[in-house]
Amino acid sequence: MERHVMVIMPHPDDETMACGGSIALHRQAGTPVTILCGTLGEMGRNMGNPFFANRETLPALREKELREACEILGTTDVRLMGLRDKTIEFLDPEWLSSRIRADIEAIRPSLVLTYHPLYSVHPDHMALGAAVVRAVAAMSPADRPAVHLRAFGTGSETLGKPDLVVDATPVIEVKMAAIAAHKSQTQGMFARMEAKAAEDPAFKEQMIKQRTIENYWIQKY
Amino acid sequence: MKPIQTATVQDALQAFVNRDVYLHIETTNGAYAAQNMQGQTPTMAVCAYVRNAVVRFTRATIAGNGPYRAGLQMDQGWIYAEGLTDWTLDEQGRLLMAGHDAEGRLAISLQLSLTPFHV
């Protein structure tokens, strides 16, 4: 059992999509989980379907969705970094990793979950993941939390087998409810899923099954 | 936001002519456009945005039968957007225009304000 888990992700919904099952399982085991969210996903193109947000109302809505989703997963400890969507890779890397290091040192987690610095598709994912890896590398070995990286998308197959496979089957309903709580971002996805499921009943089951597996690669120092 | 009616939007645009205006303009096809996910055909992920450039234009026009186009004529250049479908004048007096696809996803936006947009 972990002492304290910290999930460091760039956009509201990343914590749920990437690590929702892991978060719910840690909470069920009684482990505190802190969510550190880099941006409010201000530049997301999903506005709900039919859309109910606009470019200027989206950030506050996504913050609310983030807090609701995390509460469903079992944690109310949600902290915001106040960065801006799509800009993380352009920030001073030194400044960013120092900032994250200070947060990690304040919270003292035994485990940090974040995105893989090379294979996680979105430039914000990779830039934040890289900053977390640098932040932990700069700590003295005795103080370092374990860092588990989520990888997916083009190129991730080159990593081979994951070091850890978390099976979220026992909490899959909780994870799916948390995904649905990110309404502005996932309403369209659920609509597409239902439409396809109407044609192919196996499809929905397959989509849910995909979400039960959370693969991690362990960062080595 | 509601569907664009050119006469109403034209009036709203007019209020920003010959003034220093904060501009937000963007276009995007989604951060995951290059990924082979959910059965979509991978393409290039393309996005551009400018937020809080101060501009001044002498003529502003909305055109088309929907989706609509907007052209803002400046002394030394142009601001152009195509694919606009919806608009609102928000409670802060900002003119927000956007183009949404059939699934409600934003593909383009053009926004004008007399005060800076939040960053």
Interface residues (C-beta under 8 A of the other chain):
Chain A: M43 R45 N46 M47 G48 N49 P50 F51 N54 R55 E56 P59 R84 K86 V121 H122 G153 T154 G188 M189 A191 R192 K196
Chain B: M1 H24 E26 T28 G30 A31 Y32 A34 Q35 N36 M37 Q38 G39 C47 Y49 D86 T88 D90 R94 L96 A98 H100 E103 G104 R105 L106 A107 S109 Q111 F117 H118 V119
